[in-house]
Amino acid sequence: MQGLHMVGVRHAYGKTQVLNDISLTVPAGELVCLLGPSGCGKTTLLRIAAGMERLQTGSVTIDEVIVAAPNVQLPPEERQIGFMFQDYALFPHLTVFENVAFGLFRQDRQTARARALEVLEQVGMTQHAEKHPHLLSGGQQQRVALARALAPKPRLVLLDEPFAGLDTTMRARVRQQTLSVLKQTSVATLMVTHDPREAMYMADRIKVMGENGQILQSGRPQDIYYNPAEEYVARLFGPMNMIEGVAQDGSLASSFGPLAVGDAGNGQAVRVLIRSEGLILSHGGEQPGGTPVDVLSAHLLGDSSLVGFRVREGINSGAEFQARIPGAFDLTGRGQTWAHVDPAQVFPYPQKQ
């Protein structure tokens, strides 16, 4: 199968093990995202795929060609990869056109020129071809770096935190442009990020890496988000509300009603996590199935508000939670506020002894 295959990759710096038996596949035409906190080994894995870090254990195959194994170490320039660095790494003394054409030295001048102009057109940078990088915005530099990575028609593209240096508005726009161009080329793409929203937006599949250098869960963005395999994975996607207790008859008692805890046995200590968007607020007279709460704060975040509240009754009386609701939340003139739980946003995990 065309694309990237890494099998049984282990890597250590001295006595510190940073990658523990990593295996992954990135088929041609797919974008796979490595998601995890800083220091979990994401960039090391990317550098091993690129040939910039020597493989210690395992194997790396690109388009059915072994490029790294115990007795094989193909140099980066022979792997037919495109690499986009976090800082873009453009040559300041070369023009935009010269930067993009840099990797086409094996082609004759006319062919190289035509290809460089073709990819500049793809990323919308043709009109800036004769400028030097310092005259460009961060978003424009990022598009030039993408064009340079794609110019040699690589078998694999590697992206290392490619949008980290951009402001929020520019980041969203350039991210969309990058994804569009990559999908047009049908190239296998492996991307590293610590931003879960970015991973959800960009990836066909996400591989969540833990701090122990292992892949904890792999799947489509919706699978990872709605079915996190463990507490660590669930918490990667933002702050969580938490209720602890003891399972009884498949549920945990709470002020919001019984919360399902899966196959936890009676008497087992469990921790239930609830996403902020999984707590739904309503107003007015008594709400069937809801619990009365006192609103403590409301912060508008643009398209949503983060509302802090305290439970008034039941087993969790006095406990404070946060709900994320669409639009603005008016603290005045709403009467009694009630809280409900969306079962799809509830994730139970056994407490470790």
N, C-alpha and C positions, 0 to 999 in steps of 0.2 A: 504494500500500500504506500502511496506517495505521502510525504510529510515527514514529521520528526517523530522518532521513537527513542526514548531513553529508558533503559532497563537496569534495575538494581544499582542505581548510582549512590555511592557513598563518598563523603568528602570530609576531611578534617584539616584544621590548621593547628599543627602541633598535637596536643592532647584534647583539643576542643572539637568535638564532632558537630558539624554544621548541617550535613545532609545524611539521612538515615534510610537507605534502601528506597530511593525514589524511582518510581516507574511512571511514565506518562506517554501519551500519544497525542500528536497534533496533526490531524489529517489535512491534506491540501484543501484550501478554501475555508478552513475554520480558524476562528480566533479563540485561543484558549488563554485564560487569565490565571496567573498565580497570585493569589490574594493572601496576605498575611502581614503581621506587624514587622517593623524594622528589625533586622537582625535574625530573621528566621531562616535565611539561606536562599531567598528568592533570586537575588542578583547573582549569587555564586552558581546556582543552577543554570542561569542564563549564560554566564560566562563559560561554563563547561560546554554548553551546546554550541557556543560560538567558537570554541577552541582557544579562548583567551585565558582559560584556567585548565591546567592539565588534569585529565580524568585519572582518578585514583582507583576506583572500583566500578564495574558495570560496563555498559556499552551505550554508544550514541550512534544512531542511524538516521541519515537524511536521504529520502527518496531511494530506499533500499540499498544505499551505499554506507558501509560502516566507516564512520569518520573518527571514532574514538573507541578504543578497547584496550585491554591490558598491553597489547603489543602494537597498537595502532594509534597514531596521533597526527591526523591531518591538520596542517596549519589553517588559520582562519581564512586566508585568501583562497584556499582551495576547496572550501566547503559550500560555496555559492550561497552565502547568507547576506542579508541586509540587516544592519544593526543601528538602531536609533538610541543614542545615549540621552540621559536626562538633561545634560547641558548642551545637547545638539552637536557639539564638537565640530563646528564648521571652521574651515580654514579662513582666518581673517584677511589674509593677503590675496585670496582668490575671489573672483566675482561669483555671483549666484550660479551662473552658467558653468563656470570652471569647477565649482564645488560639486555640482551634479555630474559633470563629465569626468571627474577625477577617477572613478572606478571603472571607466570604459576604455582604459589604455590599451587593452588587447584588440580593440576594434579600430578599423581605419577611421581617419578623421571625419569623413563625411557621414559614415554610419553612426559614429559616436555623437556627432552634432545633432543628427536627426532624432536619436533616442533621448538625448538630454532635453531637447525642446519638447518632445512628446510628453515626458513625465512632468516637466514644468507646466505644461498645459493642463495636465491631469490635476495638479494641485493648485491651479490658478495663479501661478507666479511668473508667467511668461514676460509680463511687462516689467518685471524687476530683474531680468536676466543679467544685466550689466552692472547692477549695484553690488556693493560689498556688504557683507553680513551686518556690520555695525550700523548701517543705514536702515535696517529692517526692524520691525516690531518683533516681540517675542513669538507671536503667532505666525508671522511670516517666516521667521527663522525655523520654526518647527516644521512648516510645510516644505521648506527647502531641504531640511534633514530627511524628511520622508521621501522626497523626490530622489535624493542621493542614494537612499537605501534601496529604492525600487529600480533605479536606472539599470543595473546589470541583470535584471530579470532573475532575482534570487529564487532559490527553492524554498527558502525559509526566511521570515522576517522576525527579528527579536526587538522588542520594545521595552526599554528600562525606564519606568516612571516617566513616560514621554510628555505628560502635560503638567508636571509638578510645578513648573516655573511660571505658569500662566494665571492671570486673574480669573475670577469665576465666570464672567461673561465670555471672555476670549476662550477659556478652557472648553466651555460647552460648544462653541462654534467650531473650534479646531478639532475637537473630538469627533464631531459629526462628519467633518470633511475627511478626516483620517480614516474613519470606519468605512465611509463610502468608497474611497480610493482602494483600500485593501480588499473590499468585497469585489470590486471590479477586476482586480488582478487574479483572484482565486488562489492566492498564495497562502501557505500555512503560516500562521502568526502566533507567536508565544509572547505574551505581555506580562509584565510585572507591575503590581500596584499594591498600595496599602489602603486604597480608598474603595470601600465596598460599593458605593454608588457608581463609581467609574467601572468597576468590574461588572456590575449588573447591566450597565448600559452597553458596554463594548463586547462582552464575551458571548460566544456560543455555549461554552462550558467554562465553569470555574473550578479551580483546584485550590482548596483552602489548605495553607501550610501552617503548622503549629510551631511553637517556639522550640520544639525538640527536633526540628528539621525533617518532619514527616508530613505526608499528605493525609489530612484528617478526613476530608470528604471531597468528593468529586461529583459534578452533575451540572445540569442546566441551572441558570440563575434562579428560576422559580423553585426548583427542587431544593437548592441550598437555603433559600430564604424561608420557605414554608415548612421545610423538614430538616432543620439543623440537627446533625447527628449527635452533637454533644454541646454542653453549655458554652464551651469556648467558641464554637462556631456561631451560635446564636448571638453571643455578645459582640461579635465582630461588626454586626450590622446596626449598632447604636445602643444607647442606654436602655436598660431593662428595669421594669418593676419586678419585685421579688416577694414571694410568699413562701415561707417554710412551714413544714408541719409533718404529720404522720399520715400515711395513706390508709384508707379504710374503705373496703368494698369498691376499689378502683377509682377513688376520688379523694380530694383533699378539701376539707371544710374551709370556707372563707366567707367573708362578709358579702362577697359577690355571688354566693351560692357555691355548690360543689364544683370543683375544677377537676376534670379528668386527668388521671396520672398514668394512663396506659396499663402496663402489666405489673406495676409496683404492687408487691404483696402487702397484706394487712400488717400494720405496725412498722413498715419500712419508712425511714426518714426520707423525705423528698423536698426538693426545691423547685417551685414553679416560677418560671419567668414569663412575664407578659409584656409585649411590646407596648410602647406609649400609644401607638395607633390602635392597639387592641382594647383600650379602655374608652368607652363611648359615653359621652355626657349628654343628658337631656334635662329639660326644665318643666316646671309646672307642678300640677297635683301629683298624687302618688303614682309612681311608675311601677307596674307589675314586674317583678324580677329584678328591680334595681335596688341599689342601696343609697341612702341619703349621704351626701358629702358636703363639706364646707370648702368652698374655693378659696385658696390662699394667694394665688398669683396667676397672671396670664401674660405671656410674652408673644407678641406678633413676630413671626419669622418670615413673613411675606405671603406665601400661599397657604400657610397654616399657622396655628398658635400652639404654644406649649403651655398647658394649664396644670398648675400644681393644686392638689386638693388633699383634704384629710377625711378619712372615713369616720362617720359619726356613730355607727352601731355595729354590733356583731363581734365575731371573734377577732377581727382586725381593727377594732375601734381605736382611733387615735393614730393609726398608721398613715403615712403620707405617700402619695403616688403622683405620677405625672401622666397626663393624657395629651396626645397630639391630635388636634381636631382641624378640619378644613376651615380656612378663612380666619376672620378676627373673632375674638371672644370678648363680649361686653360683660364687664364685672357688675354692672348695675342693672336693676330693674328686671331680673330674670326669675325671681322667686327661688323656690327650693331646687337645688341641682341634684341629679341622680346619676349614678355611674353603673354601667353595664359592661360585661366582658364579651369580646368576640372570641369564641372558642378556637378559631383558626389561628389566633395570635398567642395561644397559650402553649408553653413548652415545658413539660415536666422532666426533671432529671433526678436520679438518686443522689442523695448527699454522700460524699465520701467520708468514710470514718477516719 
